[in-house]
Amino acid sequence: MLRPNGSLMTDRSLRRVALASQRAQTVRAYLALTKPLQTLLLLVTGVCAYALSRPGAVEGGELTAAALALTGAIAGCTVLNMVLDRDIDARMGRTARRPLPAGRVSPRAALMFGLALSIPGLALAWALSPLFGLIVSLGFGIDLGVYTLWLKRRTPFSILWGGISGGMPALAGRALALGRVDEVGILLAAGVLLWIPAHILTLATHYAQEYRLAGVPVWPNVYGPRATRRVIAAATLMDVAVLGTAGWLLGIHPIALGILLVLGAGLTGLSIAVLVRPTQRLNWALFKFASLYMLGAFVSLTLGTVL
């Protein structure tokens, strides 16, 4: 093989290139186990919940430590879920290329990686505050134990518990900042819970046949597509109302409140469109926009407290 200057690459150089490529692939595989976009979104809800609770008086060190704790707990829990669900993932086309079913990471290595993230993350959460640690641990335990181990393969209502777990970072961030749980913190957590149908049930609708073949009971297969669309629309309406109420209680700037309501109107409009005239394209657009809505909602709430 020729180098750019025309000279032959040595065997040592070739081995270095191959080794570097292998290491990069390994890093990507381990990163994929954490579902980085999902982890980042939940982390943003926790960080924003902390920041909006202390407008202009954020303690940088505490916030950084909280972010590290949440990252470890969320990412670690996700990796452990991947280990537990690797048989399901192997039976679904959408997930068959994930690192575990594809054989790029061994179950034992993934288990060690998940524990290496989770244990320090949970320990740091408890060190920051017993209340913060308790809430983060509850989210971790509900997601791993109740949602994944107990209910996911038994009932479509498992997403309720997955949603409760998903709301814990926001509740934890608010509680760390205030030293207590209050109504705004509960509303923020409820906002994540009520967002789950627009995020998860749209995905379940799109891949309903794959879930059926994998033996995972999801709403579209158990109760039918129309009932699923009704649940999505109803939950979305409540979600917009809940986060709007949180913004009102926080007294956020009118511009931020307006952005929050515009985002909510977009999500609501899409959910109603999917209910009235369901198509795969609209369903997928709702799935994509749901994540943008959640990110935009928490950023708007946070910026609205400092404007």
Backbone as CSV, one residue per row, in Angstrom:
resi,resn,N_x,N_y,N_z,CA_x,CA_y,CA_z,C_x,C_y,C_z
1,MET,0.849,-1.210,0.000,0.000,0.000,0.000,0.877,1.250,0.000
2,LEU,0.467,2.264,-0.761,1.262,3.478,-0.882,0.793,4.534,0.097
3,ARG,1.749,5.259,0.655,1.433,6.437,1.438,1.118,7.589,0.487
4,PRO,0.584,8.726,0.996,0.312,9.860,0.106,1.532,10.321,-0.667
5,ASN,2.740,10.180,-0.098,3.932,10.637,-0.808,4.484,9.579,-1.752
6,GLY,3.783,8.441,-1.858,4.175,7.418,-2.812,4.990,6.302,-2.229
7,SER,5.505,6.433,-0.982,6.302,5.377,-0.388,5.420,4.268,0.144
8,LEU,5.986,3.104,0.255,5.230,1.962,0.750,5.036,2.078,2.258
9,MET,3.790,1.740,2.711,3.538,1.700,4.151,4.175,0.443,4.715
10,THR,4.814,0.549,5.852,5.429,-0.595,6.506,4.362,-1.463,7.153
11,ASP,4.720,-2.693,7.438,3.784,-3.584,8.130,3.395,-3.013,9.481
12,ARG,4.342,-2.355,10.127,4.053,-1.752,11.432,2.999,-0.655,11.289
13,SER,3.121,0.146,10.258,2.141,1.213,10.028,0.757,0.636,9.754
14,LEU,0.720,-0.434,8.958,-0.555,-1.081,8.664,-1.201,-1.615,9.935
15,ARG,-0.369,-2.204,10.800,-0.911,-2.738,12.056,-1.433,-1.615,12.939
16,ARG,-0.742,-0.476,12.930,-1.196,0.666,13.736,-2.544,1.186,13.238
17,VAL,-2.667,1.273,11.913,-3.930,1.735,11.331,-5.056,0.771,11.673
18,ALA,-4.774,-0.529,11.547,-5.791,-1.539,11.842,-6.182,-1.506,13.307
19,LEU,-5.183,-1.337,14.186,-5.452,-1.290,15.618,-6.267,-0.056,15.979
20,ALA,-5.916,1.083,15.377,-6.662,2.315,15.644,-8.108,2.175,15.180
21,SER,-8.303,1.545,14.016,-9.661,1.334,13.506,-10.452,0.409,14.421
22,GLN,-9.806,-0.630,14.910,-10.466,-1.575,15.807,-10.863,-0.900,17.116
23,ARG,-9.982,-0.076,17.643,-10.280,0.640,18.888,-11.454,1.602,18.688
24,ALA,-11.461,2.288,17.553,-12.552,3.222,17.269,-13.883,2.477,17.177
25,GLN,-13.883,1.309,16.545,-15.100,0.509,16.441,-15.561,0.038,17.814
26,THR,-14.612,-0.316,18.672,-14.956,-0.755,20.029,-15.573,0.382,20.825
27,VAL,-14.972,1.570,20.714,-15.519,2.742,21.413,-16.932,3.034,20.930
28,ARG,-17.138,2.973,19.620,-18.482,3.231,19.074,-19.486,2.196,19.562
29,ALA,-19.045,0.951,19.665,-19.947,-0.108,20.123,-20.362,0.114,21.572
30,TYR,-19.409,0.456,22.423,-19.740,0.696,23.830,-20.594,1.953,23.987
31,LEU,-20.302,2.966,23.188,-21.112,4.182,23.232,-22.548,3.881,22.808
32,ALA,-22.713,3.047,21.784,-24.049,2.697,21.307,-24.862,1.989,22.380
33,LEU,-24.200,1.270,23.283,-24.905,0.578,24.366,-25.617,1.551,25.295
34,THR,-25.152,2.787,25.349,-25.744,3.777,26.246,-26.902,4.541,25.613
35,LYS,-27.204,4.257,24.322,-28.201,5.040,23.582,-27.959,6.535,23.840
36,PRO,-26.882,7.079,23.300,-26.442,8.426,23.685,-27.485,9.522,23.514
37,LEU,-28.308,9.474,22.470,-29.306,10.532,22.287,-30.374,10.466,23.373
38,GLN,-30.823,9.249,23.702,-31.808,9.096,24.773,-31.220,9.525,26.113
39,THR,-30.001,9.095,26.376,-29.333,9.479,27.624,-29.183,10.995,27.709
40,LEU,-28.790,11.618,26.595,-28.605,13.068,26.579,-29.918,13.790,26.840
41,LEU,-31.012,13.325,26.240,-32.294,13.981,26.424,-32.732,13.936,27.890
42,LEU,-32.604,12.764,28.525,-32.981,12.655,29.933,-32.042,13.477,30.815
43,LEU,-30.776,13.516,30.440,-29.817,14.339,31.189,-30.194,15.814,31.103
44,VAL,-30.601,16.265,29.926,-31.006,17.663,29.745,-32.177,18.012,30.658
45,THR,-33.147,17.099,30.797,-34.293,17.392,31.670,-33.830,17.585,33.115
46,GLY,-32.875,16.765,33.556,-32.381,16.901,34.925,-31.573,18.168,35.136
47,VAL,-30.686,18.472,34.198,-29.853,19.668,34.299,-30.710,20.925,34.227
48,CYS,-31.664,20.935,33.296,-32.546,22.103,33.166,-33.416,22.282,34.412
49,ALA,-33.904,21.183,34.962,-34.739,21.274,36.168,-33.955,21.881,37.326
50,TYR,-32.676,21.564,37.407,-31.825,22.172,38.437,-31.620,23.652,38.144
51,ALA,-31.251,23.972,36.898,-30.915,25.350,36.535,-32.114,26.276,36.663
52,LEU,-33.303,25.831,36.247,-34.475,26.706,36.315,-34.942,26.918,37.755
53,SER,-34.449,26.096,38.655,-34.818,26.243,40.065,-33.926,27.230,40.798
54,ARG,-32.799,27.593,40.165,-31.876,28.557,40.761,-31.467,29.589,39.713
55,PRO,-32.413,30.315,39.181,-32.080,31.290,38.135,-31.068,32.325,38.632
56,GLY,-29.951,32.403,37.927,-28.923,33.371,38.296,-28.077,32.968,39.471
57,ALA,-28.331,31.816,40.071,-27.570,31.412,41.256,-27.177,29.934,41.190
58,VAL,-26.911,29.464,39.984,-26.527,28.067,39.806,-25.130,27.829,40.371
59,GLU,-24.977,26.774,41.159,-23.677,26.380,41.685,-23.026,25.439,40.672
60,GLY,-22.008,25.947,39.985,-21.396,25.195,38.896,-20.868,23.838,39.304
61,GLY,-20.208,23.774,40.453,-19.646,22.509,40.912,-20.721,21.481,41.206
62,GLU,-21.768,21.912,41.874,-22.859,21.000,42.207,-23.577,20.532,40.951
63,LEU,-23.801,21.452,40.016,-24.472,21.096,38.768,-23.633,20.107,37.961
64,THR,-22.325,20.334,37.907,-21.446,19.412,37.179,-21.476,18.019,37.808
65,ALA,-21.419,17.979,39.140,-21.465,16.690,39.835,-22.804,15.989,39.608
66,ALA,-23.881,16.777,39.632,-25.207,16.195,39.395,-25.311,15.638,37.985
67,ALA,-24.747,16.367,37.019,-24.769,15.894,35.633,-23.986,14.599,35.487
68,LEU,-22.850,14.506,36.165,-22.060,13.273,36.115,-22.810,12.111,36.751
69,ALA,-23.461,12.382,37.876,-24.232,11.336,38.554,-25.384,10.849,37.686
70,LEU,-26.103,11.785,37.096,-27.220,11.414,36.232,-26.734,10.665,34.991
71,THR,-25.631,11.122,34.411,-25.096,10.449,33.229,-24.734,9.004,33.554
72,GLY,-24.064,8.794,34.675,-23.690,7.440,35.061,-24.893,6.557,35.307
73,ALA,-25.878,7.083,36.054,-27.055,6.281,36.388,-27.904,5.992,35.152
74,ILE,-28.127,7.001,34.328,-28.981,6.825,33.147,-28.303,5.918,32.125
75,ALA,-27.053,6.242,31.794,-26.339,5.448,30.795,-26.115,4.024,31.286
76,GLY,-25.756,3.883,32.559,-25.529,2.554,33.109,-26.781,1.709,33.105
77,CYS,-27.900,2.303,33.473,-29.170,1.589,33.452,-29.522,1.167,32.026
78,THR,-29.265,2.034,31.076,-29.539,1.717,29.669,-28.712,0.524,29.207
79,VAL,-27.440,0.504,29.578,-26.575,-0.613,29.196,-27.078,-1.913,29.818
80,LEU,-27.456,-1.873,31.086,-27.958,-3.076,31.755,-29.270,-3.542,31.120
81,ASN,-30.094,-2.605,30.717,-31.316,-2.966,29.987,-30.977,-3.667,28.670
82,MET,-29.939,-3.186,28.002,-29.497,-3.807,26.758,-29.089,-5.265,26.990
83,VAL,-28.418,-5.498,28.113,-28.006,-6.864,28.448,-29.227,-7.745,28.651
84,LEU,-30.207,-7.248,29.380,-31.402,-8.031,29.673,-32.270,-8.257,28.438
85,ASP,-32.251,-7.309,27.504,-33.124,-7.382,26.330,-32.414,-7.889,25.078
86,ARG,-31.218,-8.435,25.220,-30.457,-8.802,24.025,-31.152,-9.888,23.199
87,ASP,-31.939,-10.761,23.837,-32.658,-11.791,23.078,-33.789,-11.182,22.252
88,ILE,-34.470,-10.191,22.817,-35.512,-9.479,22.075,-34.898,-8.725,20.906
89,ASP,-33.808,-8.007,21.185,-33.153,-7.223,20.142,-32.718,-8.102,18.970
90,ALA,-32.286,-9.321,19.263,-31.817,-10.209,18.201,-32.943,-10.642,17.278
91,ARG,-34.196,-10.572,17.736,-35.333,-11.021,16.929,-35.996,-9.892,16.150
92,MET,-35.516,-8.666,16.323,-36.121,-7.518,15.659,-35.128,-6.882,14.682
93,GLY,-35.600,-6.651,13.462,-34.737,-6.059,12.459,-34.197,-4.703,12.870
94,ARG,-35.019,-3.916,13.569,-34.612,-2.575,13.990,-33.448,-2.607,14.961
95,THR,-33.342,-3.645,15.761,-32.354,-3.683,16.837,-31.306,-4.789,16.686
96,ALA,-31.440,-5.592,15.653,-30.541,-6.745,15.504,-29.087,-6.335,15.309
97,ARG,-28.853,-5.113,14.843,-27.480,-4.655,14.617,-26.880,-3.955,15.828
98,ARG,-27.608,-3.940,16.931,-27.036,-3.368,18.147,-25.821,-4.195,18.599
99,PRO,-24.928,-3.622,19.388,-23.667,-4.298,19.709,-23.805,-5.698,20.306
100,LEU,-24.775,-5.910,21.197,-24.889,-7.223,21.831,-25.411,-8.301,20.882
101,PRO,-26.572,-8.114,20.245,-27.022,-9.168,19.327,-26.107,-9.351,18.126
102,ALA,-25.403,-8.292,17.731,-24.487,-8.398,16.595,-23.148,-9.027,16.979
103,GLY,-22.931,-9.216,18.291,-21.712,-9.865,18.744,-20.496,-8.967,18.835
104,ARG,-20.684,-7.648,18.755,-19.534,-6.743,18.829,-19.061,-6.529,20.269
105,VAL,-19.970,-6.766,21.221,-19.641,-6.691,22.647,-20.242,-7.932,23.311
106,SER,-19.501,-8.571,24.206,-20.015,-9.756,24.882,-20.961,-9.344,26.012
107,PRO,-21.931,-10.188,26.385,-22.832,-9.864,27.499,-22.075,-9.564,28.790
108,ARG,-21.029,-10.338,29.070,-20.259,-10.115,30.298,-19.587,-8.739,30.280
109,ALA,-18.978,-8.393,29.145,-18.313,-7.094,29.043,-19.327,-5.959,29.177
110,ALA,-20.497,-6.121,28.556,-21.542,-5.105,28.659,-22.041,-4.984,30.093
111,LEU,-22.194,-6.112,30.783,-22.622,-6.085,32.182,-21.623,-5.312,33.033
112,MET,-20.330,-5.598,32.852,-19.300,-4.893,33.612,-19.301,-3.394,33.293
113,PHE,-19.511,-3.074,32.030,-19.563,-1.671,31.612,-20.754,-0.965,32.253
114,GLY,-21.919,-1.618,32.229,-23.104,-1.029,32.839,-22.935,-0.796,34.326
115,LEU,-22.330,-1.751,35.021,-22.087,-1.598,36.459,-21.050,-0.514,36.725
116,ALA,-20.048,-0.433,35.847,-18.992,0.573,36.011,-19.531,1.988,35.850
117,LEU,-20.606,2.139,35.115,-21.261,3.439,34.979,-22.255,3.674,36.113
118,SER,-23.057,2.666,36.413,-24.165,2.810,37.359,-23.713,3.040,38.792
119,ILE,-22.800,2.205,39.252,-22.417,2.263,40.670,-21.808,3.607,41.055
120,PRO,-20.816,4.124,40.319,-20.301,5.458,40.661,-21.359,6.554,40.510
121,GLY,-22.219,6.420,39.484,-23.251,7.428,39.286,-24.212,7.491,40.458
122,LEU,-24.672,6.339,40.915,-25.593,6.301,42.054,-24.892,6.740,43.343
123,ALA,-23.641,6.319,43.515,-22.898,6.708,44.717,-22.713,8.229,44.773
124,LEU,-22.387,8.832,43.640,-22.212,10.283,43.591,-23.532,10.991,43.860
125,ALA,-24.633,10.432,43.362,-25.947,11.033,43.608,-26.260,11.065,45.101
126,TRP,-25.990,9.977,45.796,-26.235,9.932,47.243,-25.283,10.863,47.987
127,ALA,-24.039,10.983,47.498,-23.079,11.868,48.147,-23.492,13.331,48.037
128,LEU,-24.128,13.685,46.924,-24.577,15.067,46.738,-25.720,15.415,47.680
129,SER,-26.678,14.499,47.802,-27.848,14.738,48.653,-28.620,13.434,48.802
130,PRO,-29.015,13.065,50.032,-29.814,11.844,50.202,-31.112,11.875,49.394
131,LEU,-31.747,13.042,49.308,-32.985,13.145,48.542,-32.711,12.950,47.057
132,PHE,-31.676,13.601,46.558,-31.282,13.438,45.158,-30.935,11.979,44.881
133,GLY,-30.155,11.370,45.764,-29.777,9.978,45.598,-30.971,9.045,45.607
134,LEU,-31.929,9.323,46.495,-33.125,8.483,46.582,-33.934,8.539,45.295
135,ILE,-34.128,9.734,44.765,-34.935,9.881,43.549,-34.235,9.241,42.350
136,VAL,-32.939,9.475,42.216,-32.194,8.869,41.112,-32.218,7.345,41.230
137,SER,-32.061,6.836,42.442,-32.084,5.387,42.660,-33.457,4.804,42.373
138,LEU,-34.518,5.530,42.734,-35.867,5.072,42.412,-36.058,4.961,40.909
139,GLY,-35.607,5.974,40.185,-35.708,5.928,38.731,-34.942,4.747,38.154
140,PHE,-33.750,4.522,38.673,-32.911,3.405,38.221,-33.602,2.069,38.503
141,GLY,-34.101,1.907,39.735,-34.725,0.649,40.128,-36.023,0.376,39.396
142,ILE,-36.838,1.416,39.209,-38.108,1.239,38.497,-37.856,0.850,37.050
143,ASP,-36.907,1.513,36.413,-36.636,1.223,35.006,-36.081,-0.185,34.816
144,LEU,-35.095,-0.532,35.631,-34.436,-1.826,35.462,-35.282,-2.972,36.015
145,GLY,-35.820,-2.771,37.217,-36.533,-3.864,37.878,-37.986,-4.005,37.488
146,VAL,-38.737,-2.898,37.545,-40.170,-2.970,37.278,-40.454,-3.001,35.782
147,TYR,-39.887,-2.046,35.053,-40.172,-1.951,33.620,-39.558,-3.107,32.827
148,THR,-38.235,-3.255,32.915,-37.560,-4.234,32.053,-37.710,-5.673,32.551
149,LEU,-37.356,-5.915,33.803,-37.358,-7.284,34.307,-38.759,-7.855,34.523
150,TRP,-39.683,-7.035,35.030,-40.977,-7.557,35.438,-42.060,-7.418,34.367
151,LEU,-42.233,-6.212,33.808,-43.450,-5.932,33.038,-43.291,-5.883,31.526
152,LYS,-42.137,-5.580,31.011,-41.996,-5.323,29.572,-42.480,-6.488,28.719
153,ARG,-42.233,-7.717,29.151,-42.624,-8.887,28.372,-44.012,-9.402,28.741
154,ARG,-44.697,-8.688,29.663,-45.980,-9.159,30.152,-47.164,-8.283,29.766
155,THR,-46.960,-6.966,29.730,-48.100,-6.072,29.535,-47.683,-4.784,28.822
156,PRO,-48.556,-4.237,27.972,-48.241,-2.954,27.335,-48.250,-1.792,28.327
157,PHE,-48.813,-2.015,29.516,-48.822,-0.962,30.541,-47.437,-0.755,31.150
158,SER,-46.479,-1.547,30.717,-45.109,-1.360,31.208,-44.593,0.039,30.906
159,ILE,-45.091,0.656,29.815,-44.586,1.989,29.450,-44.930,3.031,30.510
160,LEU,-45.986,2.772,31.308,-46.326,3.687,32.395,-45.161,3.782,33.374
161,TRP,-44.605,2.636,33.720,-43.491,2.609,34.659,-42.211,3.105,34.014
162,GLY,-42.047,2.820,32.730,-40.916,3.388,32.022,-40.979,4.906,32.007
163,GLY,-42.209,5.447,31.865,-42.389,6.893,31.879,-42.127,7.502,33.241
164,ILE,-42.568,6.807,34.294,-42.293,7.292,35.656,-40.791,7.364,35.891
165,SER,-40.099,6.317,35.475,-38.639,6.313,35.594,-38.020,7.451,34.791
166,GLY,-38.537,7.674,33.571,-38.006,8.737,32.731,-38.170,10.120,33.323
167,GLY,-39.175,10.291,34.191,-39.399,11.592,34.812,-38.523,11.861,36.024
168,MET,-37.838,10.836,36.510,-37.048,10.995,37.733,-35.868,11.958,37.605
169,PRO,-35.131,12.001,36.470,-34.051,12.988,36.393,-34.532,14.423,36.583
170,ALA,-35.690,14.759,35.996,-36.222,16.116,36.162,-36.604,16.372,37.614
171,LEU,-37.280,15.406,38.217,-37.672,15.551,39.626,-36.432,15.653,40.510
172,ALA,-35.418,14.850,40.199,-34.193,14.859,40.998,-33.456,16.191,40.888
173,GLY,-33.359,16.733,39.673,-32.672,18.000,39.491,-33.334,19.125,40.261
174,ARG,-34.649,19.174,40.204,-35.399,20.189,40.949,-35.221,20.006,42.461
175,ALA,-35.291,18.756,42.920,-35.168,18.480,44.349,-33.778,18.821,44.872
176,LEU,-32.745,18.582,44.059,-31.386,18.921,44.483,-31.235,20.425,44.662
177,ALA,-31.817,21.179,43.755,-31.703,22.640,43.824,-32.461,23.226,45.008
178,LEU,-33.635,22.657,45.310,-34.482,23.215,46.358,-34.305,22.547,47.715
179,GLY,-33.861,21.306,47.695,-33.756,20.547,48.935,-35.063,19.884,49.328
180,ARG,-36.038,19.900,48.434,-37.341,19.286,48.698,-38.040,18.997,47.382
181,VAL,-39.100,18.203,47.453,-39.948,17.948,46.292,-41.123,18.907,46.347
182,ASP,-41.389,19.611,45.256,-42.515,20.543,45.219,-43.391,20.265,44.007
183,GLU,-44.438,21.080,43.856,-45.408,20.835,42.790,-44.797,21.031,41.402
184,VAL,-43.881,21.965,41.247,-43.243,22.175,39.945,-42.408,20.954,39.563
185,GLY,-41.677,20.413,40.529,-40.889,19.214,40.262,-41.761,18.050,39.827
186,ILE,-42.909,17.900,40.477,-43.844,16.830,40.110,-44.402,17.071,38.715
187,LEU,-44.692,18.329,38.394,-45.199,18.657,37.062,-44.146,18.375,35.987
188,LEU,-42.900,18.686,36.269,-41.838,18.419,35.301,-41.697,16.917,35.049
189,ALA,-41.752,16.141,36.126,-41.684,14.684,35.975,-42.898,14.154,35.222
190,ALA,-44.064,14.713,35.542,-45.285,14.298,34.849,-45.226,14.662,33.376
191,GLY,-44.554,15.779,33.064,-44.404,16.172,31.670,-43.644,15.133,30.868
192,VAL,-42.620,14.543,31.478,-41.864,13.483,30.802,-42.720,12.228,30.680
193,LEU,-43.428,11.886,31.749,-44.297,10.706,31.732,-45.350,10.811,30.628
194,LEU,-46.011,11.952,30.517,-47.064,12.126,29.523,-46.516,12.272,28.106
195,TRP,-45.233,12.557,27.996,-44.570,12.630,26.695,-44.267,11.251,26.134
196,ILE,-44.148,10.262,27.004,-43.740,8.916,26.605,-44.614,8.322,25.491
197,PRO,-45.959,8.428,25.542,-46.755,7.845,24.443,-46.383,8.385,23.062
198,ALA,-46.166,9.703,22.954,-45.799,10.275,21.658,-44.429,9.780,21.207
199,HIS,-43.604,9.393,22.148,-42.263,8.918,21.820,-42.233,7.402,21.601
200,ILE,-42.845,6.658,22.509,-42.738,5.200,22.484,-43.839,4.544,21.644
201,LEU,-45.083,4.994,21.801,-46.177,4.325,21.100,-46.144,4.571,19.597
202,THR,-45.602,5.701,19.180,-45.425,5.912,17.740,-44.404,4.916,17.183
203,LEU,-43.350,4.687,17.947,-42.342,3.708,17.539,-42.942,2.300,17.519
204,ALA,-43.736,1.983,18.549,-44.376,0.669,18.613,-45.345,0.468,17.459
205,THR,-46.006,1.546,17.042,-46.921,1.458,15.901,-46.149,1.192,14.610
206,HIS,-45.049,1.886,14.441,-44.247,1.736,13.223,-43.654,0.330,13.104
207,TYR,-43.267,-0.234,14.240,-42.622,-1.549,14.231,-43.500,-2.607,14.903
208,ALA,-44.804,-2.474,14.765,-45.730,-3.378,15.449,-45.481,-4.843,15.097
209,GLN,-45.242,-5.118,13.825,-45.031,-6.506,13.406,-43.763,-7.070,14.030
210,GLU,-42.725,-6.283,14.120,-41.484,-6.766,14.723,-41.669,-7.056,16.208
211,TYR,-42.407,-6.184,16.900,-42.677,-6.436,18.312,-43.499,-7.710,18.494
212,ARG,-44.446,-7.953,17.579,-45.257,-9.163,17.651,-44.381,-10.408,17.501
213,LEU,-43.494,-10.381,16.533,-42.610,-11.526,16.303,-41.647,-11.737,17.474
214,ALA,-41.271,-10.630,18.137,-40.354,-10.726,19.275,-41.061,-11.133,20.554
215,GLY,-42.400,-11.140,20.535,-43.156,-11.537,21.714,-43.276,-10.466,22.771
216,VAL,-43.141,-9.194,22.367,-43.265,-8.080,23.307,-44.640,-7.443,23.128
217,PRO,-45.497,-7.461,24.160,-46.831,-6.877,24.025,-46.774,-5.351,24.006
218,VAL,-47.213,-4.748,22.918,-47.256,-3.290,22.811,-48.690,-2.869,22.487
219,TRP,-49.001,-1.625,22.756,-50.375,-1.125,22.605,-50.995,-1.401,21.240
220,PRO,-50.307,-1.127,20.146,-50.945,-1.356,18.837,-51.358,-2.808,18.617
221,ASN,-50.587,-3.742,19.155,-50.894,-5.158,18.950,-51.922,-5.693,19.935
222,VAL,-51.995,-5.105,21.115,-52.918,-5.594,22.142,-54.272,-4.892,22.061
223,TYR,-54.256,-3.572,21.886,-55.499,-2.806,21.904,-55.875,-2.216,20.551
224,GLY,-54.993,-2.343,19.577,-55.291,-1.866,18.234,-54.710,-0.491,17.961
225,PRO,-54.457,-0.177,16.689,-53.852,1.106,16.319,-54.692,2.321,16.698
226,ARG,-56.021,2.230,16.532,-56.854,3.406,16.817,-56.828,3.752,18.307
227,ALA,-56.956,2.739,19.163,-56.882,2.989,20.603,-55.526,3.580,20.972
228,THR,-54.476,3.123,20.307,-53.136,3.646,20.549,-53.053,5.118,20.178
229,ARG,-53.625,5.469,19.039,-53.599,6.880,18.606,-54.397,7.754,19.560
230,ARG,-55.468,7.226,20.118,-56.241,7.995,21.097,-55.426,8.263,22.363
231,VAL,-54.718,7.246,22.809,-53.869,7.405,23.990,-52.793,8.453,23.731
232,ILE,-52.180,8.403,22.556,-51.142,9.376,22.214,-51.707,10.797,22.219
233,ALA,-52.865,10.984,21.587,-53.464,12.323,21.510,-53.847,12.839,22.891
234,ALA,-54.465,11.983,23.708,-54.893,12.405,25.047,-53.687,12.738,25.924
235,ALA,-52.660,11.885,25.889,-51.475,12.130,26.698,-50.756,13.400,26.254
236,THR,-50.732,13.643,24.952,-50.072,14.837,24.430,-50.781,16.103,24.895
237,LEU,-52.096,16.106,24.834,-52.857,17.268,25.311,-52.564,17.544,26.782
238,MET,-52.543,16.491,27.582,-52.254,16.659,29.009,-50.815,17.110,29.226
239,ASP,-49.915,16.609,28.410,-48.510,16.976,28.540,-48.301,18.468,28.307
240,VAL,-48.909,18.969,27.241,-48.790,20.396,26.934,-49.374,21.233,28.068
241,ALA,-50.502,20.804,28.626,-51.124,21.522,29.733,-50.250,21.485,30.987
242,VAL,-49.651,20.327,31.266,-48.833,20.160,32.466,-47.579,21.020,32.400
243,LEU,-46.855,20.975,31.275,-45.638,21.777,31.176,-45.959,23.262,31.052
244,GLY,-47.089,23.592,30.442,-47.521,24.989,30.410,-47.814,25.499,31.814
245,THR,-48.451,24.654,32.624,-48.727,25.020,34.016,-47.431,25.202,34.793
246,ALA,-46.451,24.329,34.551,-45.155,24.481,35.211,-44.527,25.821,34.843
247,GLY,-44.613,26.188,33.573,-44.080,27.477,33.137,-44.784,28.645,33.803
248,TRP,-46.097,28.533,33.948,-46.877,29.594,34.598,-46.499,29.718,36.070
249,LEU,-46.370,28.589,36.762,-45.999,28.619,38.177,-44.598,29.182,38.373
250,LEU,-43.717,28.916,37.411,-42.353,29.437,37.490,-42.282,30.914,37.115
251,GLY,-43.346,31.408,36.497,-43.365,32.804,36.076,-42.356,33.095,34.988
252,ILE,-42.215,32.194,34.031,-41.208,32.382,32.980,-41.579,33.559,32.075
253,HIS,-40.609,34.071,31.371,-40.790,35.220,30.485,-41.846,34.899,29.415
254,PRO,-42.670,35.886,29.061,-43.726,35.646,28.059,-43.211,35.078,26.741
255,ILE,-42.019,35.497,26.307,-41.475,34.964,25.055,-41.206,33.461,25.191
256,ALA,-40.600,33.074,26.315,-40.320,31.658,26.553,-41.620,30.866,26.665
257,LEU,-42.605,31.457,27.338,-43.897,30.785,27.458,-44.541,30.628,26.089
258,GLY,-44.391,31.645,25.252,-44.939,31.561,23.902,-44.278,30.459,23.092
259,ILE,-42.950,30.356,23.198,-42.236,29.282,22.486,-42.694,27.919,22.985
260,LEU,-42.852,27.811,24.300,-43.314,26.554,24.884,-44.686,26.171,24.338
261,LEU,-45.581,27.149,24.236,-46.935,26.877,23.754,-46.942,26.570,22.252
262,VAL,-46.072,27.231,21.498,-45.972,26.936,20.058,-45.489,25.504,19.844
263,LEU,-44.473,25.114,20.600,-43.992,23.736,20.508,-45.095,22.749,20.883
264,GLY,-45.841,23.090,21.932,-46.940,22.237,22.358,-48.033,22.150,21.314
265,ALA,-48.310,23.275,20.661,-49.326,23.276,19.611,-48.896,22.395,18.444
266,GLY,-47.593,22.437,18.118,-47.083,21.593,17.039,-47.224,20.121,17.358
267,LEU,-46.872,19.751,18.595,-46.986,18.346,18.998,-48.440,17.908,19.044
268,THR,-49.291,18.767,19.581,-50.720,18.442,19.647,-51.314,18.306,18.259
269,GLY,-50.961,19.247,17.368,-51.484,19.187,16.010,-51.092,17.904,15.299
270,LEU,-49.843,17.484,15.476,-49.391,16.241,14.855,-50.120,15.033,15.429
271,SER,-50.314,15.016,16.748,-50.986,13.872,17.369,-52.438,13.783,16.921
272,ILE,-53.095,14.932,16.745,-54.484,14.929,16.265,-54.535,14.527,14.797
273,ALA,-53.565,14.996,14.008,-53.507,14.608,12.592,-53.339,13.100,12.449
274,VAL,-52.487,12.521,13.291,-52.286,11.068,13.261,-53.564,10.343,13.671
275,LEU,-54.310,10.929,14.604,-55.566,10.321,15.042,-56.628,10.374,13.955
276,VAL,-56.719,11.512,13.271,-57.783,11.711,12.278,-57.445,11.038,10.948
277,ARG,-56.217,11.244,10.475,-55.805,10.668,9.192,-54.457,9.965,9.345
278,PRO,-54.484,8.782,9.922,-53.225,8.095,10.218,-52.481,7.637,8.969
279,THR,-51.225,7.990,8.913,-50.327,7.492,7.872,-48.979,7.191,8.527
280,GLN,-48.191,6.342,7.903,-46.869,6.034,8.432,-46.001,7.293,8.477
281,ARG,-46.160,8.135,7.462,-45.344,9.353,7.393,-45.652,10.296,8.562
282,LEU,-46.952,10.511,8.838,-47.329,11.376,9.954,-46.918,10.773,11.285
283,ASN,-47.096,9.471,11.424,-46.720,8.794,12.658,-45.225,8.961,12.925
284,TRP,-44.419,8.818,11.874,-42.974,8.954,12.026,-42.588,10.405,12.300
285,ALA,-43.305,11.342,11.693,-43.036,12.762,11.952,-43.334,13.100,13.418
286,LEU,-44.415,12.517,13.960,-44.751,12.732,15.365,-43.662,12.161,16.263
287,PHE,-43.173,10.973,15.935,-42.090,10.362,16.709,-40.858,11.269,16.733
288,LYS,-40.489,11.799,15.592,-39.305,12.649,15.505,-39.507,13.971,16.250
289,PHE,-40.689,14.567,16.057,-40.940,15.882,16.661,-41.065,15.788,18.181
290,ALA,-41.481,14.629,18.685,-41.667,14.482,20.123,-40.377,14.764,20.889
291,SER,-39.256,14.260,20.397,-37.979,14.504,21.071,-37.585,15.980,20.995
292,LEU,-37.826,16.591,19.837,-37.542,18.019,19.687,-38.403,18.830,20.654
293,TYR,-39.648,18.431,20.803,-40.551,19.120,21.735,-40.029,19.045,23.168
294,MET,-39.669,17.853,23.613,-39.208,17.702,24.992,-37.954,18.518,25.248
295,LEU,-37.009,18.473,24.322,-35.794,19.263,24.457,-36.123,20.752,24.474
296,GLY,-36.938,21.190,23.522,-37.294,22.599,23.434,-38.085,23.080,24.633
297,ALA,-38.961,22.225,25.169,-39.780,22.608,26.313,-38.909,22.882,27.540
298,PHE,-37.972,21.990,27.833,-37.143,22.176,29.028,-36.156,23.322,28.856
299,VAL,-35.654,23.510,27.654,-34.760,24.655,27.415,-35.544,25.962,27.542
300,SER,-36.776,25.997,27.024,-37.616,27.199,27.134,-37.938,27.509,28.592
301,LEU,-38.282,26.489,29.352,-38.574,26.700,30.773,-37.348,27.260,31.495
302,THR,-36.179,26.750,31.144,-34.965,27.183,31.823,-34.598,28.616,31.445
303,LEU,-34.562,28.897,30.149,-34.234,30.253,29.707,-35.281,31.261,30.179
304,GLY,-36.514,30.791,30.246,-37.597,31.689,30.671,-37.468,32.174,32.099
305,THR,-36.721,31.454,32.930,-36.561,31.891,34.325,-35.458,32.936,34.491
306,VAL,-34.617,33.084,33.444,-33.498,34.031,33.575,-33.646,35.242,32.666
307,LEU,-34.635,35.220,31.753,-34.827,36.358,30.863,-35.413,37.558,31.618
